[in-house]
Amino acid sequence: MSNKQSKKELEQYLVDQFNRLNDLNAKVMPENFWQTLLEVLGIDAKLSIITELAQYEEFSMEDILRIVETDYRSYYQELCGYGLKAQTKPSIIFNVV
C-alpha cells in the first residue's frame, strides 16, 4: 500500500471515529449514558493509541490501524500499570467497547 493510500486510510478512519463520537454525543440520554460512555472511552483509547504510534516511523499506517483495533480495549488497563493478564480493580474504565 502506498504512503498516500495509507494516509487516506488513516484520515478516513479518523473521520469515522469523530463521526461516531458526534453521533454518540447527539444521542446520549439517561437511559443509555453508561453504554455511551463505554463507547466514548473506546474511541478515546483508539485516538490516543494513534497519537502515540504515529510519531514512530517504523510503523506503517496499516500497522497502526491494526494495532489500534487489536489493543484499544486494554489501553486503559495498560495505562494504569496492569499487565494484560492481571486482575484489575472493578472500574468502568476497564470495560471499554
N, CA, C and O atoms as a GROMACS GRO file, in nm:
protein
  388
    1MET      N    1   0.084  -0.117   0.000
    1MET     CA    2   0.000   0.000   0.000
    1MET      C    3   0.090   0.124   0.000
    1MET      O    4   0.184   0.134   0.079
    2SER      N    5   0.060   0.218  -0.088
    2SER     CA    6   0.144   0.338  -0.097
    2SER      C    7   0.122   0.427   0.024
    2SER      O    8   0.022   0.417   0.095
    3ASN      N    9   0.219   0.515   0.046
    3ASN     CA   10   0.212   0.608   0.158
    3ASN      C   11   0.088   0.697   0.147
    3ASN      O   12   0.024   0.729   0.247
    4LYS      N   13   0.057   0.738   0.024
    4LYS     CA   14  -0.059   0.824   0.002
    4LYS      C   15  -0.189   0.750   0.034
    4LYS      O   16  -0.279   0.806   0.096
    5GLN      N   17  -0.197   0.623  -0.007
    5GLN     CA   18  -0.315   0.541   0.024
    5GLN      C   19  -0.328   0.520   0.174
    5GLN      O   20  -0.438   0.527   0.230
    6SER      N   21  -0.216   0.494   0.239
    6SER     CA   22  -0.216   0.473   0.383
    6SER      C   23  -0.263   0.597   0.457
    6SER      O   24  -0.340   0.589   0.553
    7LYS      N   25  -0.215   0.712   0.412
    7LYS     CA   26  -0.255   0.837   0.475
    7LYS      C   27  -0.405   0.859   0.459
    7LYS      O   28  -0.472   0.902   0.552
    8LYS      N   29  -0.457   0.830   0.340
    8LYS     CA   30  -0.601   0.844   0.314
    8LYS      C   31  -0.681   0.748   0.402
    8LYS      O   32  -0.786   0.784   0.455
    9GLU      N   33  -0.630   0.628   0.418
    9GLU     CA   34  -0.697   0.529   0.502
    9GLU      C   35  -0.703   0.577   0.648
    9GLU      O   36  -0.806   0.564   0.714
   10LEU      N   37  -0.593   0.631   0.697
   10LEU     CA   38  -0.589   0.685   0.833
   10LEU      C   39  -0.684   0.803   0.847
   10LEU      O   40  -0.757   0.813   0.945
   11GLU      N   41  -0.682   0.893   0.750
   11GLU     CA   42  -0.772   1.009   0.754
   11GLU      C   43  -0.918   0.963   0.759
   11GLU      O   44  -0.997   1.018   0.836
   12GLN      N   45  -0.954   0.863   0.678
   12GLN     CA   46  -1.092   0.813   0.678
   12GLN      C   47  -1.125   0.748   0.812
   12GLN      O   48  -1.236   0.764   0.863
   13TYR      N   49  -1.031   0.677   0.868
   13TYR     CA   50  -1.051   0.614   0.999
   13TYR      C   51  -1.079   0.721   1.104
   13TYR      O   52  -1.170   0.707   1.186
   14LEU      N   53  -1.001   0.829   1.102
   14LEU     CA   54  -1.020   0.937   1.198
   14LEU      C   55  -1.156   1.005   1.178
   14LEU      O   56  -1.226   1.034   1.275
   15VAL      N   57  -1.192   1.029   1.054
   15VAL     CA   58  -1.323   1.089   1.024
   15VAL      C   59  -1.434   0.999   1.080
   15VAL      O   60  -1.529   1.048   1.141
   16ASP      N   61  -1.421   0.869   1.058
   16ASP     CA   62  -1.521   0.774   1.107
   16ASP      C   63  -1.532   0.778   1.260
   16ASP      O   64  -1.642   0.775   1.315
   17GLN      N   65  -1.418   0.785   1.327
   17GLN     CA   66  -1.418   0.790   1.473
   17GLN      C   67  -1.483   0.919   1.524
   17GLN      O   68  -1.564   0.916   1.618
   18PHE      N   69  -1.449   1.032   1.463
   18PHE     CA   70  -1.508   1.159   1.506
   18PHE      C   71  -1.657   1.164   1.473
   18PHE      O   72  -1.734   1.221   1.550
   19ASN      N   73  -1.698   1.106   1.362
   19ASN     CA   74  -1.841   1.100   1.329
   19ASN      C   75  -1.915   1.016   1.432
   19ASN      O   76  -2.024   1.053   1.477
   20ARG      N   77  -1.857   0.903   1.469
   20ARG     CA   78  -1.920   0.818   1.571
   20ARG      C   79  -1.930   0.892   1.704
   20ARG      O   80  -2.031   0.881   1.773
   21LEU      N   81  -1.827   0.966   1.739
   21LEU     CA   82  -1.828   1.045   1.862
   21LEU      C   83  -1.940   1.148   1.858
   21LEU      O   84  -2.012   1.166   1.956
   22ASN      N   85  -1.955   1.216   1.745
   22ASN     CA   86  -2.062   1.313   1.730
   22ASN      C   87  -2.199   1.246   1.740
   22ASN      O   88  -2.290   1.301   1.803
   23ASP      N   89  -2.216   1.129   1.679
   23ASP     CA   90  -2.342   1.055   1.687
   23ASP      C   91  -2.374   1.018   1.832
   23ASP      O   92  -2.487   1.035   1.878
   24LEU      N   93  -2.274   0.968   1.902
   24LEU     CA   94  -2.295   0.930   2.042
   24LEU      C   95  -2.333   1.051   2.125
   24LEU      O   96  -2.422   1.043   2.210
   25ASN      N   97  -2.266   1.161   2.102
   25ASN     CA   98  -2.294   1.284   2.176
   25ASN      C   99  -2.437   1.332   2.151
   25ASN      O  100  -2.505   1.378   2.243
   26ALA      N  101  -2.482   1.321   2.028
   26ALA     CA  102  -2.616   1.368   1.992
   26ALA      C  103  -2.726   1.278   2.049
   26ALA      O  104  -2.838   1.324   2.070
   27LYS      N  105  -2.694   1.151   2.074
   27LYS     CA  106  -2.796   1.055   2.115
   27LYS      C  107  -2.788   1.014   2.262
   27LYS      O  108  -2.866   0.930   2.306
   28VAL      N  109  -2.696   1.072   2.338
   28VAL     CA  110  -2.682   1.031   2.477
   28VAL      C  111  -2.804   1.077   2.557
   28VAL      O  112  -2.850   1.190   2.546
   29MET      N  113  -2.854   0.984   2.638
   29MET     CA  114  -2.970   1.010   2.725
   29MET      C  115  -2.945   0.936   2.855
   29MET      O  116  -2.856   0.850   2.862
   30PRO      N  117  -3.021   0.966   2.959
   30PRO     CA  118  -3.002   0.893   3.086
   30PRO      C  119  -3.011   0.742   3.069
   30PRO      O  120  -2.941   0.668   3.138
   31GLU      N  121  -3.097   0.696   2.980
   31GLU     CA  122  -3.116   0.551   2.962
   31GLU      C  123  -2.996   0.482   2.897
   31GLU      O  124  -2.976   0.363   2.918
   32ASN      N  125  -2.917   0.555   2.820
   32ASN     CA  126  -2.804   0.491   2.751
   32ASN      C  127  -2.668   0.551   2.790
   32ASN      O  128  -2.567   0.524   2.726
   33PHE      N  129  -2.668   0.633   2.894
   33PHE     CA  130  -2.545   0.703   2.931
   33PHE      C  131  -2.426   0.609   2.953
   33PHE      O  132  -2.318   0.633   2.898
   34TRP      N  133  -2.444   0.503   3.032
   34TRP     CA  134  -2.331   0.417   3.067
   34TRP      C  135  -2.276   0.343   2.947
   34TRP      O  136  -2.155   0.331   2.932
   35GLN      N  137  -2.363   0.293   2.862
   35GLN     CA  138  -2.317   0.226   2.740
   35GLN      C  139  -2.247   0.326   2.648
   35GLN      O  140  -2.144   0.295   2.588
   36THR      N  141  -2.304   0.446   2.638
   36THR     CA  142  -2.243   0.551   2.555
   36THR      C  143  -2.105   0.588   2.608
   36THR      O  144  -2.010   0.605   2.531
   37LEU      N  145  -2.094   0.600   2.739
   37LEU     CA  146  -1.964   0.633   2.800
   37LEU      C  147  -1.859   0.529   2.765
   37LEU      O  148  -1.745   0.564   2.734
   38LEU      N  149  -1.897   0.401   2.769
   38LEU     CA  150  -1.802   0.295   2.735
   38LEU      C  151  -1.756   0.306   2.590
   38LEU      O  152  -1.639   0.283   2.560
   39GLU      N  153  -1.846   0.341   2.500
   39GLU     CA  154  -1.809   0.360   2.359
   39GLU      C  155  -1.719   0.482   2.341
   39GLU      O  156  -1.623   0.478   2.264
   40VAL      N  157  -1.749   0.589   2.413
   40VAL     CA  158  -1.666   0.710   2.406
   40VAL      C  159  -1.526   0.678   2.456
   40VAL      O  160  -1.428   0.722   2.397
   41LEU      N  161  -1.516   0.604   2.565
   41LEU     CA  162  -1.384   0.564   2.616
   41LEU      C  163  -1.308   0.479   2.514
   41LEU      O  164  -1.186   0.492   2.501
   42GLY      N  165  -1.379   0.393   2.443
   42GLY     CA  166  -1.315   0.312   2.339
   42GLY      C  167  -1.260   0.399   2.227
   42GLY      O  168  -1.148   0.376   2.180
   43ILE      N  169  -1.336   0.498   2.184
   43ILE     CA  170  -1.290   0.589   2.079
   43ILE      C  171  -1.172   0.671   2.130
   43ILE      O  172  -1.074   0.692   2.057
   44ASP      N  173  -1.179   0.716   2.254
   44ASP     CA  174  -1.068   0.791   2.313
   44ASP      C  175  -0.941   0.706   2.316
   44ASP      O  176  -0.832   0.755   2.284
   45ALA      N  177  -0.954   0.580   2.352
   45ALA     CA  178  -0.838   0.489   2.354
   45ALA      C  179  -0.780   0.474   2.214
   45ALA      O  180  -0.658   0.478   2.197
   46LYS      N  181  -0.867   0.456   2.114
   46LYS     CA  182  -0.820   0.442   1.976
   46LYS      C  183  -0.742   0.566   1.932
   46LYS      O  184  -0.634   0.554   1.875
   47LEU      N  185  -0.798   0.684   1.959
   47LEU     CA  186  -0.732   0.808   1.918
   47LEU      C  187  -0.600   0.828   1.993
   47LEU      O  188  -0.504   0.879   1.937
   48SER      N  189  -0.597   0.788   2.118
   48SER     CA  190  -0.474   0.801   2.197
   48SER      C  191  -0.364   0.709   2.143
   48SER      O  192  -0.248   0.749   2.134
   49ILE      N  193  -0.401   0.588   2.108
   49ILE     CA  194  -0.302   0.494   2.052
   49ILE      C  195  -0.248   0.547   1.920
   49ILE      O  196  -0.128   0.540   1.894
   50ILE      N  197  -0.336   0.599   1.836
   50ILE     CA  198  -0.290   0.656   1.708
   50ILE      C  199  -0.191   0.769   1.734
   50ILE      O  200  -0.087   0.776   1.669
   51THR      N  201  -0.223   0.856   1.828
   51THR     CA  202  -0.135   0.968   1.860
   51THR      C  203   0.002   0.919   1.907
   51THR      O  204   0.105   0.973   1.868
   52GLU      N  205   0.002   0.817   1.991
   52GLU     CA  206   0.127   0.762   2.042
   52GLU      C  207   0.211   0.695   1.934
   52GLU      O  208   0.333   0.712   1.930
   53LEU      N  209   0.147   0.618   1.847
   53LEU     CA  210   0.221   0.540   1.748
   53LEU      C  211   0.260   0.620   1.624
   53LEU      O  212   0.357   0.586   1.557
   54ALA      N  213   0.186   0.723   1.591
   54ALA     CA  214   0.211   0.799   1.469
   54ALA      C  215   0.349   0.865   1.468
   54ALA      O  216   0.401   0.896   1.361
   55GLN      N  217   0.407   0.886   1.583
   55GLN     CA  218   0.538   0.950   1.589
   55GLN      C  219   0.653   0.856   1.553
   55GLN      O  220   0.766   0.901   1.533
   56TYR      N  221   0.624   0.726   1.546
   56TYR     CA  222   0.728   0.629   1.516
   56TYR      C  223   0.725   0.593   1.368
   56TYR      O  224   0.626   0.540   1.319
   57GLU      N  225   0.832   0.621   1.299
   57GLU     CA  226   0.839   0.597   1.155
   57GLU      C  227   0.838   0.449   1.119
   57GLU      O  228   0.801   0.413   1.007
   58GLU      N  229   0.879   0.362   1.213
   58GLU     CA  230   0.885   0.219   1.180
   58GLU      C  231   0.746   0.155   1.169
   58GLU      O  232   0.735   0.042   1.122
   59PHE      N  233   0.642   0.225   1.212
   59PHE     CA  234   0.506   0.173   1.198
   59PHE      C  235   0.441   0.231   1.073
   59PHE      O  236   0.437   0.353   1.056
   60SER      N  237   0.391   0.145   0.988
   60SER     CA  238   0.313   0.192   0.874
   60SER      C  239   0.174   0.229   0.924
   60SER      O  240   0.135   0.189   1.034
   61MET      N  241   0.100   0.305   0.846
   61MET     CA  242  -0.036   0.341   0.884
   61MET      C  243  -0.122   0.215   0.897
   61MET      O  244  -0.210   0.207   0.983
   62GLU      N  245  -0.096   0.119   0.812
   62GLU     CA  246  -0.168  -0.008   0.818
   62GLU      C  247  -0.140  -0.079   0.951
   62GLU      O  248  -0.231  -0.132   1.013
   63ASP      N  249  -0.013  -0.079   0.994
   63ASP     CA  250   0.025  -0.139   1.122
   63ASP      C  251  -0.044  -0.066   1.237
   63ASP      O  252  -0.095  -0.129   1.329
   64ILE      N  253  -0.044   0.066   1.230
   64ILE     CA  254  -0.105   0.147   1.337
   64ILE      C  255  -0.252   0.113   1.352
   64ILE      O  256  -0.300   0.092   1.463
   65LEU      N  257  -0.325   0.108   1.241
   65LEU     CA  258  -0.468   0.078   1.248
   65LEU      C  259  -0.494  -0.064   1.298
   65LEU      O  260  -0.590  -0.088   1.370
   66ARG      N  261  -0.409  -0.157   1.259
   66ARG     CA  262  -0.424  -0.295   1.308
   66ARG      C  263  -0.401  -0.300   1.459
   66ARG      O  264  -0.477  -0.366   1.531
   67ILE      N  265  -0.298  -0.232   1.506
   67ILE     CA  266  -0.268  -0.228   1.650
   67ILE      C  267  -0.382  -0.161   1.726
   67ILE      O  268  -0.423  -0.209   1.832
   68VAL      N  269  -0.432  -0.051   1.673
   68VAL     CA  270  -0.542   0.022   1.738
   68VAL      C  271  -0.661  -0.070   1.758
   68VAL      O  272  -0.714  -0.079   1.869
   69GLU      N  273  -0.703  -0.139   1.653
   69GLU     CA  274  -0.821  -0.224   1.662
   69GLU      C  275  -0.798  -0.347   1.750
   69GLU      O  276  -0.893  -0.402   1.806
   70THR      N  277  -0.675  -0.389   1.761
   70THR     CA  278  -0.643  -0.505   1.844
   70THR      C  279  -0.630  -0.467   1.991
   70THR      O  280  -0.670  -0.545   2.078
   71ASP      N  281  -0.576  -0.349   2.020
   71ASP     CA  282  -0.534  -0.316   2.157
   71ASP      C  283  -0.619  -0.212   2.230
   71ASP      O  284  -0.598  -0.191   2.350
   72TYR      N  285  -0.713  -0.149   2.164
   72TYR     CA  286  -0.780  -0.037   2.232
   72TYR      C  287  -0.857  -0.078   2.357
   72TYR      O  288  -0.871   0.002   2.450
   73ARG      N  289  -0.908  -0.200   2.360
   73ARG     CA  290  -0.986  -0.244   2.477
   73ARG      C  291  -0.899  -0.258   2.603
   73ARG      O  292  -0.950  -0.246   2.714
   74SER      N  293  -0.772  -0.282   2.585
   74SER     CA  294  -0.682  -0.296   2.701
   74SER      C  295  -0.597  -0.171   2.724
   74SER      O  296  -0.510  -0.172   2.811
   75TYR      N  297  -0.621  -0.064   2.650
   75TYR     CA  298  -0.540   0.057   2.660
   75TYR      C  299  -0.537   0.113   2.802
   75TYR      O  300  -0.430   0.140   2.856
   76TYR      N  301  -0.653   0.131   2.862
   76TYR     CA  302  -0.658   0.191   2.997
   76TYR      C  303  -0.598   0.097   3.101
   76TYR      O  304  -0.536   0.142   3.197
   77GLN      N  305  -0.617  -0.030   3.082
   77GLN     CA  306  -0.559  -0.129   3.172
   77GLN      C  307  -0.407  -0.114   3.173
   77GLN      O  308  -0.345  -0.109   3.280
   78GLU      N  309  -0.347  -0.107   3.055
   78GLU     CA  310  -0.202  -0.092   3.046
   78GLU      C  311  -0.157   0.046   3.094
   78GLU      O  312  -0.053   0.060   3.157
   79LEU      N  313  -0.236   0.148   3.063
   79LEU     CA  314  -0.204   0.284   3.105
   79LEU      C  315  -0.199   0.295   3.258
   79LEU      O  316  -0.121   0.372   3.313
   80CYS      N  317  -0.283   0.216   3.324
   80CYS     CA  318  -0.288   0.217   3.470
   80CYS      C  319  -0.187   0.122   3.533
   80CYS      O  320  -0.186   0.104   3.655
   81GLY      N  321  -0.102   0.061   3.451
   81GLY     CA  322   0.006  -0.022   3.503
   81GLY      C  323  -0.029  -0.170   3.521
   81GLY      O  324   0.050  -0.245   3.577
   82TYR      N  325  -0.145  -0.211   3.473
   82TYR     CA  326  -0.182  -0.352   3.482
   82TYR      C  327  -0.129  -0.427   3.359
   82TYR      O  328  -0.132  -0.374   3.248
   83GLY      N  329  -0.083  -0.548   3.381
   83GLY     CA  330  -0.047  -0.633   3.269
   83GLY      C  331  -0.174  -0.685   3.205
   83GLY      O  332  -0.283  -0.674   3.262
   84LEU      N  333  -0.162  -0.741   3.086
   84LEU     CA  334  -0.281  -0.788   3.014
   84LEU      C  335  -0.353  -0.901   3.086
   84LEU      O  336  -0.475  -0.916   3.073
   85LYS      N  337  -0.280  -0.980   3.162
   85LYS     CA  338  -0.341  -1.093   3.232
   85LYS      C  339  -0.372  -1.060   3.378
   85LYS      O  340  -0.426  -1.144   3.450
   86ALA      N  341  -0.340  -0.941   3.422
   86ALA     CA  342  -0.360  -0.902   3.561
   86ALA      C  343  -0.508  -0.877   3.591
   86ALA      O  344  -0.584  -0.833   3.505
   87GLN      N  345  -0.544  -0.906   3.713
   87GLN     CA  346  -0.679  -0.877   3.760
   87GLN      C  347  -0.686  -0.728   3.794
   87GLN      O  348  -0.607  -0.679   3.875
   88THR      N  349  -0.779  -0.657   3.732
   88THR     CA  350  -0.792  -0.513   3.756
   88THR      C  351  -0.892  -0.488   3.869
   88THR      O  352  -0.970  -0.575   3.905
   89LYS      N  353  -0.887  -0.368   3.923
   89LYS     CA  354  -0.988  -0.324   4.019
   89LYS      C  355  -1.119  -0.307   3.943
   89LYS      O  356  -1.118  -0.278   3.824
   90PRO      N  357  -1.231  -0.323   4.011
   90PRO     CA  358  -1.357  -0.301   3.941
   90PRO      C  359  -1.374  -0.153   3.907
   90PRO      O  360  -1.387  -0.069   3.996
   91SER      N  361  -1.374  -0.123   3.780
   91SER     CA  362  -1.389   0.014   3.734
   91SER      C  363  -1.444   0.015   3.592
   91SER      O  364  -1.410  -0.072   3.511
   92ILE      N  365  -1.526   0.111   3.563
   92ILE     CA  366  -1.584   0.124   3.430
   92ILE      C  367  -1.477   0.146   3.324
   92ILE      O  368  -1.495   0.106   3.209
   93ILE      N  369  -1.368   0.205   3.360
   93ILE     CA  370  -1.263   0.238   3.264
   93ILE      C  371  -1.199   0.115   3.202
   93ILE      O  372  -1.138   0.123   3.095
   94PHE      N  373  -1.212   0.001   3.267
   94PHE     CA  374  -1.154  -0.122   3.215
   94PHE      C  375  -1.253  -0.202   3.130
   94PHE      O  376  -1.225  -0.317   3.095
   95ASN      N  377  -1.367  -0.144   3.096
   95ASN     CA  378  -1.471  -0.214   3.022
   95ASN      C  379  -1.513  -0.142   2.895
   95ASN      O  380  -1.631  -0.139   2.861
   96VAL      N  381  -1.417  -0.084   2.825
   96VAL     CA  382  -1.449  -0.008   2.704
   96VAL      C  383  -1.502  -0.101   2.595
   96VAL      O  384  -1.472  -0.220   2.592
   97VAL      N  385  -1.583  -0.044   2.507
   97VAL     CA  386  -1.636  -0.120   2.394
   97VAL      C  387  -1.602  -0.049   2.264
   97VAL      O  388  -1.637  -0.096   2.156
   0.00000   0.00000   0.00000
